[in-house]
Each structure stands twice: as C-alpha cells, then as structure tokens.
Amino acid sequence: SPEVKAGLAALGPAAEKLAAGDPDGAAAALELARAAALPRDGYAVRCLVEGGVAAVKGRMTEAREWADRADAASPGMPATDYLRASAAAAAGDW
C-alpha cells in the first residue's frame, strides 16, 4: 500500500537525523512510519529509531521498552542489543 511504502521510506531519513544528533527531527520523520502497518522487519527498525530518540532524550526505560518491541518483532538484530546496552549504561545499570 502507499502508506506502507511511505512508512518504510521514512525510516532511513529518521535514522539519519538521529545519527546526526537531531532526535526531534528523527521523531518528526517517523510520523509516516507510525501511521503505517509496517511489516515486522520495518516495525523493528522503527522501534530501534524510536528507542534511539528516547535514549538521546534521557528516557532510558522507554528506550529499553522499544528495544524489547524490536526484539519481539525481529529477534536477533544486533542493533537491539546495542540499544538495550546503551540505555542501561546511560542509566547506570551495569
């Protein structure tokens, strides 16, 4: 569907904005992805970007929840472990 295509297409720019240190831009770029019923892998990527936004904004519990959602949607993605570990380290949970 056009919504799914637009949602999937939004993931790359959202991740790029997050990597560039623009969590608000990343969150805004995710709007099309949030509005679409993404396939599992796409949803997992959306979860990782959502979690990254939460982590950059200091919301570590939320970041870990997004990591859990990503893992449930697409188990075994190394980025999920990285997000979970980064959030735990930032929160001081060694």
C-alpha positions, -999 to +999 in steps of 0.1 A: +000+000+000+011+036-004+011+041+034+034+012+039+058+023+012+059+058+027+064+045+062+093+023+051+108+051+031+107+074+062+128+050+083+161+059+066+158+097+069+147+093+105+177+071+113+200+097+096+185+125+116+190+105+148+226+097+139+232+134+131+221+143+167+187+155+158+162+134+178+133+159+173+139+157+135+141+119+138+108+118+157+091+140+132+104+119+103+089+088+119+053+102+116+047+083+083+061+051+098+039+055+128+008+058+106+016+026+086+011-010+093+047-019+087+060-054+081+078-070+110+113-060+100+102-025+092+085-022+125+116-035+143+137-007+126+110+018+136+113+005+172+151+010+172+148+045+159+121+053+185+143+038+212+172+058+200+152+090+202+141+081+237+177+073+248+191+106+234+163+124+253+173+106+285+142+083+287+161+051+293+132+030+305+113+039+273+144+031+252+146-003+267+108-009+261+114+000+224+143-024+223+120-052+237+094-044+210+121-045+183+133-079+196+098-093+197+092-082+161+126-093+147+146-114+172+184-114+170+191-080+155+225-067+169+212-032+169+186-042+195+213-054+219+233-022+213+202+000+221+195-020+252+231-019+264+234+018+256+203+026+276+215+006+305+249+022+305+234+057+303+211+049+332+240+035+353+225+000+352+257-021+348 
